[in-house]
Each structure stands twice: as structure tokens, then as C-alpha cells.
Amino acid sequence: MAMRTQISFLLLLCFLVSCNRGSKEQERPLLFLPDDLEARLWAESPLFNNPTNIDVDYRGRIWVTEAVNYRNFNNDSTKVLHHAKGDRVMILEDTDGDGKADASKVFVEDKDLVSPLGIAVIGNRVFVSCSPNLIVYTDENGDDVPDKKEILLTGFGGLDHDHSLHAVVGGPDGNLYFNTGNAGPHVVTDRSGWTLRSGSVYTGGTPYNTSNHGNMKSDDGKVWVGGLALRMNGRGEQLRVLAHNFRNAFELAVDSRGDLWQNDNDDQVVACRTTWLMEGGNAGYFSADGTRTWQADQRPWQEVFTAHWHQDDPGVMPAGDNAGAGSPTGVVVNESDALGSRYRGVLLSADAGRNVIFGYHPQKQRSGYDLGRRENFITSLGEDNTGYVWNDSAGNAQPDKWFRPSDVAVGTDGAIYIADWYDPVVGGHQMQDSLGYGRIYRITPKGRALGAPRLDLSTIGGKFEALRSPAVNVRYTAFQQLAGEGPTIIPAAKKLLSETNPYFQARAIWLLAQLGDAGMREVVKLLYDNDEEKRLVAFRALRQAAP
């Protein structure tokens, strides 16, 4: 009897230990995120390596720029993964629809690709941002092999530098938007002959960034400083500066209302930020002419964040949310209801240093926006890493801090895709992962499958379906094609004005403004609409269509 009691006790003890172990395993999810969402590892190496940026095509495939040859001046190519023919652009696909990538192919491997930082897939043209060049590869026959390579723009500073040329994104007006960091000088002549000149006192970071200076005048007679937000048409003409004086805004997001959003890296202090970007804004990193640093201009009474972004200086835009120390990367606005209506309009801002995707729900505030409360929307950490220091060797030794989100995008299925650079360190132009390992996560509603639609861009109906796409450059591609159809599609475009999703309504307004005089008359009517959002977008669309 005593023996039976002892055995029963041991079995009970084992059961309790087992349950406790199981509960501890459950406490450690793949990623921490809202309870009604779930994360799945969608792709990992060897399907691709070292992802810096991602985009989505109309077939729902994920395109990846790799930076395997990252900072060869710092990293011995005999000891780390190295591609002798240049860095690559990869195409990843879930061919069987099970929610996980099972195929990958090389689109291009090119000597001119040295740590490219941006990609945009727009129709059969693939825009790759890799200072000093903005390169366009054209696949004319749809075989996933480029038939033509063109240097659309050149002259951007920042060769093999993070503070350089970043991704292109299609705007709701039919123009292309992009930004570049402060590793200038940037001396760029567009395809219509207009020359941008921008610089600052910033040098260093790489052996190539040795000469830079401020107080440079562009052909518009203005002095643009440091990092820039830029706009041009699809032919590389009409290049214009939308805002300036950033440190290193890693990506620009343009929503369907025409609002611009970005984050910006700080100067190794505690002043990273996420902002609504005011057109014409001076973001305040350097002095107004770019000849002095923020430290040189700091008043004795100013705390760091105020001084870092020159917030007490006239003509400087509001700095936005102070996220603290970190290493901000990709940004996107989720305009879809696929994750649930409460996530429509959420601004997602990746921070590779802090191992997190921040989430914001911006609200109108006077002539701008209040970003609201910042939340750790998706992260690998159970607690916020507010004390982040990029070269903290003890902290970087913890594997849960190797989640390094380099970009975040919305797929054609409405899922959120996160590119993970995955490395013990981010910053200081260093990497410690010799294998070039990388991952992509897919975020979906818990217990509900999302499928990528089959979009047929050869029909008017298919193009309008693509215009509703959650993927920004897919809907841009559809917009471009629909704008060429002329006034005959006005009735179909007007139907979008009664959609419940306000982003769909905004896309309709921009499209109508491109459909000749009849379309513009429809937009003029909306200047008197009861909905102030429609009035605002109508004004913006008319301003672009008939400047």
C-alpha cells in the first residue's frame, strides 16, 4: 500500500512538472502580438538571405532585396556568406496556399547591387534602390527574368551605407514617392533636366562617405538639407522635394488620402521618432542650412529630444512621437479590414533595434495628426526594451533579441508580412551572423485563413478589384492602368465613393481626377461634400491634376 502511494505521488509530481513545463512553453510564443492575431514563420533561409526590404506583386508573391554583401569593408567575405556576382533580388511564393512559402527564385544578381535598401514591384517594372542609383529592371515577357536594366536616377550619396536611398512607393495620385538618408551629398538630375542638390556636415560610417557639405542650392533656388522625401512621375521626371532635414528616415509610407508617414533614426541618444510628414516640412535634424549639428545648436535649457530635432526653432515641423532609443526601419499603413476592422488605419513602424513593430492609431489634430498611444504591436520580447543600446554585447547575446524587423508590408491577402534581418547586432555598420540567415513572418487573424485573390489585370473589373488591394504597389499598378481608360470608367469609379472603407473612397477620388474634364467635374462636386475627408482628398486630387 505504501509503495502504491509512493508511485501515485511520483506520477502526480511528474504530471505537475510536465504541465508546468507545457505552460512555460506556451508563455513563450513565436512573437508577442494582440490576442486575436497569430504569427507564422512564412519563409526562412535558405529560400533567401539577409532581407533589407520587401514588396508584394499582384500574384501575392513576396519580393526581397538581400544585403549579403553588407559592409565588406567591415566584414571579411572569406568568413561570412558572400555573393561574388553581387547582391540579389529574390521572389518567394506560397504555391500550394498553405500559408507558408515553398518556392524561391533569383530575379536578378547584379554587381551594381551593393546592399540595396529598397524594392517596389510596379507592373513589369522593378525599382531597386541602391545608392548611388535608382535602378529599374523590366521583365517584358513575364518570365521573372529582367529583359532590360535602366539607371533611372543616379547621384545619391551613401554607397553601402544605411543612410542612403530607400524604397520607392506608389502614391494615390499616380506619382512615385521615396526618401533618402543624410549620407550625402545628393546631386541628382531627373529625366527632365532638373537638378537636386542636398547636403550637410554629416560624413563617416563607411570609407566612401568622406565629403559632404550644407548650404547647397537646387535648381528651384532652395537649400535642401540632409535626408529628403521626394516625389517624381513614373518616368523619372518632375523630381520634387516634399520635406527635408532628416537623419535617416528608412522608408516613406503614403496612404490613400495622400498623407505621408515615416520614422527617423536618432543620433545614438534617445530621440528616435515616428511622424506624420508635413509637405514642405523641415524635420529639424541639422541647422536650416545643414552646416551645424543639433549638438552645436543645443541651448543650455533644452532636453535632448527638443534639441535633437530643433523643436524650438521657427519653421521646423513637429517631431511626432518620441520612441526613445532604437533603430527604426520599414513603415506601412494598413488600409484593409482583413485583420479586423479595429486594425484598419493602423500605422506600423518597425524598429530593428528594439525588436518590435510599433503600432499607432493616428487622429486628426488641428492641421496635422496626433499619433496617439504607441503600442508594441508585434515583438519578440515579453517586456519593452526601452534601455536598448546597439553595442550592448550582453543584451545582444540573448537570442530573443535577434529578431530584427527590417521591413513590414501588407500582402494582397491582407496579412502583415515582416522581414527579419535576424542578427545579434544592428547598428554601427556591423553584423555578426556569418550565415546570412533571414526570416519572414506572416500575421493573420487567429483561426481564420486569408487567401490571396487571383487578380486579372487584363479586364476592367480585375483592375478595379486590384485598386481595392491592401498591397500598396498593386493598387498603384491598377490605378495607372485605369487612369489610361478615360471617361468611360467614370460610373464604375463613382461606385467606390459609396464603399464603407474610406480608403476605397479616397482612391476613387484620385482616379476620377485623372479621367478628363468629366472626371474632374465629379471631383469638384466633392469639394462641397458633408464628409470633410472627401473634401480634403478632392482638394488634393484637383491640386495634382490641375496645378
Beta strands, then each sheet from edge to edge (+ up, - down):
strand 1: 37-44
strand 2: 51-56
strand 3: 62-66
strand 4: 87-93
strand 5: 103-110
strand 6: 118-122
strand 7: 125-130
strand 8: 133-138
strand 9: 148-154
strand 10: 169-170
strand 11: 176-180
strand 12: 186-189
strand 13: 195-198
strand 14: 227-232
strand 15: 240-246
strand 16: 252-254
strand 17: 260-264
strand 18: 272-277
strand 19: 281-282
strand 20: 321-324
strand 21: 328-333
strand 22: 347-351
strand 23: 356-360
strand 24: 363-365
strand 25: 368-370
strand 26: 375-379
strand 27: 405-410
strand 28: 416-420
strand 29: 439-445
sheet 1: 1+ 29- 28+ 27-
sheet 2: 2+ 3- 4+ 5-
sheet 3: 6+ 7- 8+ 9-
sheet 4: 10+ 11- 14+ 15- 19-
sheet 5: 12+ 13-
sheet 6: 16+ 17- 18+ 20-
sheet 7: 21+ 22- 23+ 26-
sheet 8: 24+ 25-
end
